[in-house]
Amino acid sequence: MPRIRIAETMGELQRFARTITPETTAGHVFLEYAHAKLTRFLEEIDRLTAERDFHAARKQEATQKRNEMLAEGSRVATAMRLVLKDHLGPDNERLAEFGIQPFRGRKRAKKPVDAETPPTETAEDPQT
């Protein structure tokens, strides 16, 4: 069964509350009480929606500021790593203390070892 969306329910409740007039509720104590209760519910729902939107906006601002600070922090850390490499040297083992991989030389690819390479045959001269 499909779920009814909140916006549809809110719209339906607001339309219904507007259609109830004082003439409709006149002489019916329950209708007067229920209409006042429904009106208070709708006002509280609007207040809560505004509060939720406010908090969502604040959360978005905080997230954006956090991401900007993370990017700036990464740039500063990268600059510090470069200064450490320059100060200590790119192959200094003390770089590992700071989480920086020191340069330990390039790994050379091993040449494949052939098990037995047959000697190359030379063409013999038939006249000799």
Secondary structure, 3 states (H helix, E strand, C coil): CCCCCHHHHHHHHHHHHHHCCHHHHCCCHHHHHHHHHHHHHHHHHHHHHHHHHHHHHHHHHHHHHHHHHHHHHHHHHHHHHHHHHHHHCCCCHHHHHHCCCCCCCCCCCCCCCCCCCCCCCCCCCCCC
